[in-house]
């Protein structure tokens, strides 16, 4: 027996299909667009800066951005931006925390940007040179957010140009453990008298257990602890002291950021832009 589709029924199916495509396009244009976007940037000034762009949008619309200069190898790494999900287009920002301290830069997308497809926009210096330095950038969606291989994260990490210490990231069966080993590199005084931990004192931190999986550009926090007053060579039991928390964002298995807040040893928040120094023996490549 043959079943014939009524013309009006076919028309209805076509209308529903077109409507679904249009709805998906609108959602993509103005949604949060989680995923990884890669491209390039350049300066408006002749002979100005240029380089590679990586922008990661997490599932909540937060952004992690890296504008990596080709001429200088410097990196503008930020994790303070976000997507404006109420905008008619894919509007996001990459904001440098440095703007709070009299300098920095920020980048914003324009109306041609579409979530899950491509980004374009402008960047400029903020509270810096006058007139500000400006430029443009473009980036293309390259992948969604898949967990980073824990074995590829495990290893020693450091911030180039800083010699205060470094981090050890270790994935165990329970999850990620973070250790920081270094010395204090800040000096705080009030009326000429030292306040807090003296400059050059050992400063060691160890975390409680962190997540079992890590997604690119997606922040997580771990509580951290330190031996009291700070560590010494004295033998005997010591009660670990809470030292606030570390907020960590991995871009991939080579680049991450870490921010320490709430430590009694530290005069203010501390942030690191971390690069992987060495991984575990026979570990996977990255």
C-alpha positions in Angstrom: 0.0 0.0 0.0 1.3 3.5 -0.9 1.0 6.3 1.5 0.8 9.8 -0.1 1.8 12.9 1.8 -0.7 15.6 1.7 0.7 18.8 0.1 -0.3 20.9 3.2 1.5 18.5 5.4 4.7 18.7 3.4 4.4 22.5 3.5 4.1 22.4 7.2 7.2 20.2 7.6 9.2 22.6 5.4 8.1 25.6 7.5 9.0 23.9 10.7 12.5 23.0 9.3 13.1 26.6 8.2 11.9 27.9 11.5 14.3 25.6 13.4 17.2 26.7 11.3 16.4 30.3 11.9 16.0 29.7 15.6 19.4 27.9 15.7 21.0 30.8 13.9 19.6 33.4 16.3 20.7 31.3 19.3 24.2 30.9 17.8 24.4 34.7 17.1 23.5 35.8 20.6 24.2 32.7 22.8 27.2 32.0 25.0 29.0 30.0 22.3 31.2 27.8 24.5 34.3 26.5 22.7 37.8 27.5 21.5 38.4 30.2 18.9 41.8 30.8 17.3 43.0 33.5 15.0 45.2 36.6 14.8 45.4 40.3 15.7 47.2 43.3 14.5 47.8 47.0 15.4 46.2 49.9 13.6 49.6 51.7 13.7 52.1 51.0 10.9 54.8 48.6 12.2 52.7 47.9 15.3 52.2 44.7 17.3 50.7 41.6 15.8 50.3 37.9 16.7 48.1 35.0 17.5 44.8 35.0 19.4 43.2 32.3 21.5 39.8 32.9 23.1 38.0 30.3 25.1 34.4 30.6 26.3 33.3 28.3 29.1 29.8 26.9 29.6 28.8 29.9 31.8 29.9 32.5 29.3 33.2 33.5 31.0 36.2 34.1 28.7 39.9 33.3 28.9 42.0 35.1 26.3 45.6 35.1 25.1 46.9 37.6 22.7 50.4 36.3 21.9 52.8 38.8 20.3 54.9 37.5 17.4 57.6 40.2 17.5 58.2 40.2 21.3 56.8 36.8 22.4 54.9 38.7 25.2 51.4 37.4 26.2 48.3 39.4 27.2 46.6 36.6 29.2 43.2 37.4 30.8 40.4 35.5 32.5 38.2 38.4 33.6 35.9 38.8 30.6 32.5 37.4 29.8 29.8 37.0 27.1 26.8 39.4 27.1 24.1 36.8 26.4 21.4 39.5 26.1 23.1 41.1 23.1 21.7 40.6 19.6 25.1 39.4 18.4 27.9 37.4 20.0 29.2 40.1 22.3 32.2 39.2 24.5 35.0 41.0 26.2 38.6 40.1 27.1 39.5 42.3 30.1 42.9 42.8 31.6 42.9 43.0 35.4 45.7 45.5 35.1 43.2 48.2 34.2 42.5 48.6 37.9 46.1 49.6 38.5 46.5 52.4 35.9 47.2 50.4 32.8 46.1 47.5 30.7 44.0 46.7 27.7 40.7 45.1 26.6 39.2 43.5 23.6 35.6 43.4 22.4 33.8 41.6 19.6 31.7 43.4 17.0 28.3 42.7 15.4 29.7 40.4 12.8 30.7 37.8 15.4 28.6 34.6 15.5 28.8 32.1 18.4 30.2 28.7 17.4 31.5 30.2 14.1 33.7 33.2 14.1 34.8 36.3 16.0 35.9 39.7 15.0 36.5 42.9 16.9 38.8 45.6 18.3 41.3 45.9 21.1 42.9 48.9 22.8 45.1 50.0 25.6 43.2 51.3 28.7 44.5 54.0 31.1 47.9 53.8 29.3 49.4 55.7 26.4 47.6 58.7 25.0 46.3 58.4 22.4 45.5 54.7 23.2 47.0 51.9 21.1 44.3 50.2 19.1 44.0 47.3 16.7 41.7 44.5 15.4 41.4 40.8 15.7 39.6 37.8 14.1 39.2 34.2 15.3 37.5 31.1 14.1 35.8 28.4 16.1 38.1 25.4 16.2 36.6 23.0 18.8 34.3 22.5 21.7 35.4 22.0 25.2 36.8 18.5 25.9 38.6 17.5 29.1 42.4 18.1 29.1 44.3 14.8 29.5 45.2 14.7 33.3 48.6 13.1 32.5 49.5 16.0 30.2 48.8 18.5 33.0 50.8 16.6 35.6 54.2 18.2 36.0 56.1 21.4 37.1 54.8 24.8 36.1 56.3 28.3 36.4 56.0 31.9 35.3 58.8 33.0 33.0 60.7 35.9 34.4 59.7 35.2 38.0 62.1 33.5 40.3 60.1 33.2 43.5 59.0 29.6 43.0 56.8 27.3 41.0 53.8 24.9 41.0 53.5 21.1 40.9 50.2 19.8 39.4 49.6 16.2 40.2 46.5 14.1 39.2 45.8 11.3 41.6 42.9 8.8 41.7 40.9 11.3 43.8 41.6 14.3 41.6 44.0 17.2 41.1 46.5 18.2 43.9 48.4 21.5 43.7 51.6 22.3 45.5 53.4 25.6 45.4 57.0 25.9 46.7 58.9 29.2 46.7 59.9 32.2 48.8 58.1 35.4 49.6 59.0 38.1 47.0 57.0 41.0 48.5 58.0 43.4 51.3 55.3 45.2 53.3 56.1 47.9 55.9 54.1 50.3 58.0 55.8 53.4 59.5 59.1 51.9 58.5 58.4 48.6 60.3 58.1 45.2 58.5 54.6 43.8 58.5 53.8 40.1 57.9 56.3 37.5 56.6 59.8 38.8 55.9 61.1 39.0 52.4 62.7 35.8 51.2 60.9 33.5 53.7 60.0 30.0 52.6 56.4 30.0 51.3 54.9 26.5 50.7 51.3 25.7 49.9 49.5 22.4 49.3 45.9 22.1 48.2 43.0 19.9 49.2 41.7 17.6 46.4 40.6 19.3 43.3 38.5 18.2 40.3 38.9 14.9 38.5 38.5 16.6 35.1 39.6 20.0 33.8 38.0 21.8 30.9 39.9 24.4 28.8 39.2 28.0 29.9 37.0 26.8 32.8 37.9 28.1 36.3 38.0 26.0 39.4 39.2 26.7 43.0 41.0 24.6 45.6 41.6 25.5 49.2 45.3 25.7 50.1 47.2 25.2 53.4 50.7 26.0 54.7 52.9 24.9 57.7 52.7 27.6 60.4 54.8 30.7 60.5 56.1 29.7 57.7 57.9 26.3 57.3 61.1 25.7 59.4 63.5 22.8 59.9 62.1 22.1 63.3 61.1 18.5 63.9 57.7 17.7 65.2 54.0 17.7 64.3 52.6 20.9 62.8 49.0 21.9 62.2 48.6 23.2 58.6 47.1 26.7 58.5 44.4 27.6 55.9 45.9 30.1 53.4 42.8 30.9 51.3 42.2 29.5 47.9 43.8 29.2 44.4 41.6 30.0 41.4 43.0 28.1 38.4 42.2 28.2 34.7 44.0 25.9 32.2 44.0 27.1 28.6 45.5 23.8 27.6 48.3 21.5 28.9 50.9 24.2 28.4 49.4 27.4 29.7 47.4 28.2 32.8 46.7 31.0 35.3 46.5 30.9 39.1 45.3 33.5 41.5 45.8 33.2 45.3 43.3 35.0 47.5 42.7 35.0 51.3 46.3 34.2 52.4 47.4 35.7 55.7 51.0 35.6 54.5 50.3 37.8 51.5 49.5 41.5 51.5 47.1 41.2 48.5 46.0 38.8 45.8 48.8 37.1 43.8 48.5 36.0 40.2 50.7 33.9 38.0 50.6 33.2 34.3 52.0 29.7 34.2 53.8 27.7 31.6 54.6 24.0 31.8 58.2 23.4 32.5 58.4 19.6 32.4 56.0 16.8 32.6 56.1 13.3 34.0 58.4 10.7 32.4 56.8 8.9 29.5 53.8 11.2 29.7 51.7 12.1 26.7 52.8 14.9 24.4 51.0 18.3 24.3 
